[in-house]
Amino acid sequence: MNESVKGPASYFPSIEQKYGRPIEEWKDLIRSSPLTKHMELVAWLKTEHGLGHGHANALVAHTLAEDSGK
């Protein structure tokens, strides 16, 4: 387990620590939102849930990529 996590997932430990919610809960919130565009979802996480831009962007990017099978 010497591989370091790269990309959006590298933010996950600090997101969980800072906001007190597991990543799966954030992904479920994103998936349940009526919004579908990346930057709309980022703005929504920032305004409605108080996330910083980098954290919101990482969550949205990872969730959308996961959902598109990438």
C-alpha positions as CSV (number, residue, x, y, z in Angstrom):
1,M,0.0,0.0,0.0
2,N,2.8,2.4,-0.9
3,E,0.8,4.0,-3.7
4,S,0.0,7.6,-3.1
5,V,-3.5,8.7,-4.0
6,K,-3.6,11.2,-6.9
7,G,-6.1,13.5,-8.5
8,P,-9.3,14.6,-6.8
9,A,-9.3,11.7,-4.3
10,S,-6.1,13.1,-2.8
11,Y,-8.4,15.8,-1.2
12,F,-10.7,13.2,0.5
13,P,-9.0,12.9,3.9
14,S,-8.9,16.6,4.4
15,I,-12.5,17.0,3.2
16,E,-13.7,14.4,5.7
17,Q,-11.6,15.9,8.5
18,K,-12.6,19.5,7.8
19,Y,-16.4,19.0,7.2
20,G,-17.1,16.0,9.3
21,R,-18.9,13.9,6.7
22,P,-17.7,10.8,4.9
23,I,-17.0,11.1,1.1
24,E,-19.8,8.7,0.2
25,E,-22.3,11.1,1.9
26,W,-20.9,14.0,-0.2
27,K,-21.2,11.9,-3.4
28,D,-24.8,11.0,-2.5
29,L,-25.6,14.7,-2.1
30,I,-24.1,15.5,-5.4
31,R,-26.0,12.7,-7.1
32,S,-29.3,13.7,-5.5
33,S,-28.9,17.3,-6.6
34,P,-31.1,18.4,-9.6
35,L,-28.0,20.2,-10.9
36,T,-25.9,18.4,-13.5
37,K,-23.2,20.7,-14.7
38,H,-19.8,20.7,-13.0
39,M,-19.5,24.3,-12.1
40,E,-23.2,24.5,-11.0
41,L,-22.5,21.7,-8.6
42,V,-19.3,23.3,-7.3
43,A,-21.1,26.6,-6.7
44,W,-23.9,24.7,-4.9
45,L,-21.5,22.9,-2.6
46,K,-19.8,26.2,-1.8
47,T,-22.9,28.2,-1.1
48,E,-25.2,25.6,0.4
49,H,-22.7,23.5,2.3
50,G,-19.8,25.8,2.9
51,L,-17.1,23.9,1.1
52,G,-14.0,25.6,-0.3
53,H,-13.6,25.8,-4.0
54,G,-10.9,23.1,-4.2
55,H,-12.7,20.7,-2.1
56,A,-16.0,21.2,-3.9
57,N,-14.3,20.9,-7.3
58,A,-12.5,17.6,-6.2
59,L,-15.8,16.0,-5.0
60,V,-17.7,17.0,-8.2
61,A,-14.9,16.0,-10.6
62,H,-14.5,12.6,-8.9
63,T,-18.3,11.9,-8.6
64,L,-19.0,12.9,-12.2
65,A,-16.0,10.8,-13.5
66,E,-17.2,7.9,-11.5
67,D,-20.7,8.1,-12.8
68,S,-19.6,8.4,-16.4
69,G,-17.4,5.3,-16.0
70,K,-14.1,7.1,-16.4
